[in-house]
């Protein structure tokens, strides 16, 4: 695709596939029993295919240790940013609730497992690779050269604003006001840790925490799934 920067397809294609399937499910709810599993499994397979071809080198060399505990803590804090206001003020506007019986009552456990896999594994990789690896570097360098020469996690005013706004406005409108501070938090965590995988871990923990709060009926917020 000549209109895309060199080397960007492994970042753009999974993200685009994911968003297209999300929109298709929203526009044609009757397709959900097919589209929802495809959204999780198809996107994961595409990510794995690019990984096997040598993409995503920025995810390598992440060391599990004390820093990982900090990534977990950051993820829990971002989950609190996301759901806390809705627990404090239940009257805040919300979207349509997730239906765990979308594939039928007997498939409830499977549906919840698929949602956890998509929410806590696929989505963090898709979003972080596109937003805070590709877009953050491309926004800073598109006028002067190949974005791949830009280091991961280098702060720039333009790239900071672009990625935070992109992250915010690609969520549902009713989530914008919590997506905005969460987007800032993810960016700041990337700068602080200097490694994209740290941000992926924090994102995965945040989403898994939200899933657990909802599924184990600690927080009645099925809209967030």
C-alpha positions in Angstrom: 0.0 0.0 0.0 1.9 3.0 -1.3 -0.1 5.5 0.7 1.2 4.0 4.0 4.6 4.7 5.4 7.2 1.9 4.8 7.0 -0.8 7.5 3.6 0.3 8.8 1.3 -2.4 7.6 2.0 -4.8 10.5 0.7 -2.0 12.8 -2.1 -0.7 10.7 -3.6 -4.0 9.4 -4.5 -5.6 12.8 -5.8 -2.3 14.1 -7.9 -1.7 11.1 -9.3 -5.2 11.1 -10.2 -4.9 14.7 -12.0 -1.6 14.3 -13.8 -2.7 11.1 -15.2 -5.8 13.0 -16.2 -3.6 16.0 -18.1 -1.3 13.7 -19.6 -4.1 11.8 -20.9 -5.7 15.0 -22.3 -2.3 16.1 -24.0 -1.6 12.7 -25.3 -5.2 12.2 -26.0 -6.7 15.6 -27.3 -9.9 13.9 -23.7 -10.7 12.8 -22.4 -10.6 16.4 -22.3 -14.4 16.9 -19.8 -14.7 14.0 -18.1 -11.3 14.1 -17.3 -11.3 17.8 -15.2 -14.5 17.8 -13.6 -13.4 14.5 -12.7 -10.1 16.1 -10.7 -11.9 18.8 -9.4 -14.9 17.0 -8.8 -13.3 13.5 -7.0 -10.3 14.9 -4.8 -12.5 17.2 -3.9 -14.7 14.2 -3.0 -11.6 12.2 -0.8 -10.3 15.0 0.9 -13.7 15.3 1.5 -13.9 11.6 3.3 -10.5 11.5 5.2 -11.5 14.7 6.5 -14.6 13.0 7.7 -12.5 10.1 9.9 -10.4 12.4 7.6 -7.5 13.2 7.2 -5.9 16.6 10.9 -6.0 17.7 10.1 -3.2 20.2 8.3 -5.8 22.3 11.5 -7.8 22.9 14.0 -7.5 25.7 11.4 -6.8 28.4 12.6 -8.1 31.7 10.2 -9.5 34.2 11.1 -8.2 37.6 10.4 -5.3 40.0 9.3 -3.2 37.0 6.6 -5.7 36.2 5.0 -5.1 39.6 5.0 -1.4 38.8 3.3 -2.2 35.4 0.7 -4.2 37.3 0.1 -1.3 39.7 -0.1 1.2 36.9 -2.7 -1.0 35.2 -4.8 -1.2 38.3 -4.6 2.6 38.7 -5.8 3.1 35.1 -8.6 0.6 35.7 -9.7 2.8 38.6 -9.5 5.9 36.5 -11.8 4.2 33.9 -14.5 2.7 36.2 -14.2 4.8 39.3 -16.4 7.7 38.2 -19.2 5.3 37.2 -19.1 3.7 40.6 -19.2 7.1 42.3 -21.9 8.5 40.0 -24.1 5.7 38.7 -26.2 8.1 36.7 -23.4 8.9 34.3 -24.4 8.0 30.6 -23.4 4.6 29.4 -23.6 2.5 26.2 -25.2 -0.8 25.5 -24.4 -3.6 27.9 -22.4 -6.6 26.9 -24.4 -9.8 26.5 -22.5 -12.8 27.9 -25.2 -15.1 26.4 -24.7 -13.8 22.9 -23.8 -17.4 21.7 -26.6 -18.9 23.9 -27.0 -19.6 27.6 -24.9 -22.8 27.4 -22.0 -20.8 25.9 -21.9 -18.2 28.6 -18.5 -19.3 30.0 -17.0 -19.5 26.5 -18.3 -16.0 25.7 -16.8 -14.6 28.9 -13.5 -16.4 28.1 -13.5 -15.0 24.6 -14.2 -11.5 26.0 -11.3 -11.8 28.4 -9.0 -13.0 25.7 -10.0 -10.1 23.4 -10.1 -7.5 26.2 -6.9 -8.4 28.1 -4.7 -10.0 25.4 -5.6 -8.9 21.9 -6.7 -5.3 22.5 -3.6 -4.2 24.5 -1.3 -5.5 21.8 -3.4 -4.0 18.9 -3.8 -0.6 20.5 -0.3 -0.2 22.0 1.4 -1.3 18.8 -0.6 1.1 16.6 -1.0 4.1 19.0 2.1 4.2 21.0 4.6 2.5 18.7 3.6 3.5 15.2 1.4 6.6 15.5 3.4 8.2 18.3 6.6 7.9 16.2 5.0 8.7 12.9 3.3 11.9 14.2 6.7 13.2 15.3 8.7 12.3 12.2 6.4 12.3 9.1 7.9 15.6 7.9 11.5 14.6 8.2 11.9 10.9 7.5 11.3 7.3 8.4 9.3 6.9 11.7 11.2 3.7 12.4 14.4 5.7 13.1 12.6 7.4 16.0 13.2 5.8 19.4 10.3 4.2 21.3 9.0 6.4 24.1 10.6 9.7 23.1 8.4 12.6 24.2 7.2 15.1 21.7 4.4 17.6 22.2 2.8 16.9 18.8 3.0 13.1 19.2 1.7 13.3 22.7 -1.4 15.3 21.7 -2.1 13.3 18.6 -1.9 9.9 20.4 -4.0 11.0 23.4 -6.7 12.5 21.2 -6.7 9.4 18.9 -6.9 7.1 21.8 -9.8 9.2 23.3 -11.9 9.6 20.1 -11.6 6.0 18.9 -13.6 5.0 22.0 -17.3 5.3 22.3 -18.5 8.9 22.9 -19.8 8.1 26.3 -16.3 6.9 27.3 -14.4 9.9 26.0 -14.1 11.7 29.3 -12.5 8.6 31.0 -10.5 7.6 27.9 -8.8 11.0 27.8 -7.1 10.8 31.3 -6.4 7.1 30.7 -4.7 7.9 27.4 -2.6 10.5 29.2 -1.7 7.9 31.8 -0.7 5.3 29.2 1.5 7.8 27.5 3.2 8.9 30.7 3.8 5.3 31.7 5.4 4.7 28.3 7.8 7.6 28.9 8.5 6.6 32.4 9.3 2.9 31.6 10.8 3.5 28.2 9.5 0.1 26.9 6.4 -0.6 24.9 5.9 -4.0 26.6 5.5 -2.2 29.9 2.6 -0.3 28.4 1.1 -3.5 27.0 1.3 -5.2 30.4 -0.3 -2.2 32.1 -3.0 -2.1 29.5 -3.7 -5.8 29.8 -3.9 -5.6 33.6 -6.3 -2.6 33.4 -8.6 -4.5 31.1 -8.4 -7.7 33.0 -9.2 -5.9 36.2 -12.2 -4.3 34.6 -13.4 -7.7 33.3 -13.0 -9.2 36.8 -14.8 -6.4 38.5 -17.8 -6.9 36.2 -17.9 -10.6 35.8 -17.5 -11.2 39.6 -20.3 -8.7 40.2 -18.1 -6.2 42.1 -19.0 -3.5 39.7 -22.3 -3.6 37.7 -20.7 -2.2 34.6 -21.4 -4.6 31.7 -21.3 -1.7 29.3 -17.5 -1.6 29.7 -17.1 -5.1 28.3 
